Amino acid sequence: TRSVIELGAADKIVGIDIYSCKYISDKYLGVFPECKELPKVGTYREPNTELILSLKPDVIFTYAFGSSSDIANHIQETTGIPVVGTTWHATLDHMFEGIELVGKVLEKEKDAEELISYANEEIAEVTDVTEEIPDSEKPTVFFISRLQDGTILTHGEYESVNIAGGILVTEGMGYVPQPGGTLVVSVEDFIAWDPDVILVARSGETPRTSVDDILSDPRFQTMKAVKNRKVNYTLSGFTYVCEDHPRVITEIFIMAKIFHPDKFKKLNIEKKGNEIFRRFYGVDGLWTELGKKCGYI
């Protein structure tokens, strides 16, 4: 749904899943408010095929990964309408492939190409700096999705950390490429890694684990990131409900400023974020709105 909106084809949507309204229009005022008036066709797990059929779409986009592929096949067999299965992405290349796919189906290849080119130009503003930084000067980084009893939910891949000039201590330890896919590590291992920077996921007004939870936890008081107050929220762009494209790009700038404040001291995150969100969604002030809700501004 995000890609359809980004490519200027929102007016072609005749029915919508309940999640798209919740995570796009409800989160970002002014982005596709029309979704509230559209017929709600269920979820990718429980699609209302009768309603979908009655809307007579030319094509159906749905999530299709693992067992969800069977549901996607069922939708196509039941309705006789072509179904395009999309999946959750864990890297920029995957994200761009998804935008390209939607552009191809909608015959908006040029728009998709221009959007991807814009994203790469923005990312280059960071990589032009971080690629020149030797690994010895890059901070080690640990990403916390949330604390859960005696364990920590994290990820074994987080490309944004590397792009922004950090070294992910859990790199290559494993990853489940689907919503909720996580790597579980022990608190003891987390303490032993003793990263320079700790990033805590925050995508809404109330984080599941807060920065204060980490800073005040007696178990973590010997860690240098805690002692140096290098514990920061991050947007969890690649893990936020099938990644939010402008959020992914904005997060790279946020991380770069956290990791290398001296090299990015002139970077105005609010201005940059608003520019990125406007290019993707066509509405002004979205990052300011989201940043205030999530405590970044």
ABEGO torsion letter per residue (X at the ends): XAAAAAAGAAAABABBBAAAAAAAAAABBGBGAAAAABBBAEBAABBBAAAAAAAGBABBBBBBBEAAAAAAAAAAAAAGBBBBBBBBBABAAAAAAAAAAAAAAAGAAAAAAAAAAAAAAAAAAAAAAAAABBAAABBBBBBBABBBEABBBBBABBAAAAAAGBBBAABGAEBBBBBGBBBBBBAAAAAAAGBABBBBBBABABBABBAAAAAABAAAAABAAAAAGBBBBBAGAAABGGEBAAAAAAAAAAAAAAABAAAAAABBAAAAAAAAAAAAAGBBGAAAAAAAAAGAX
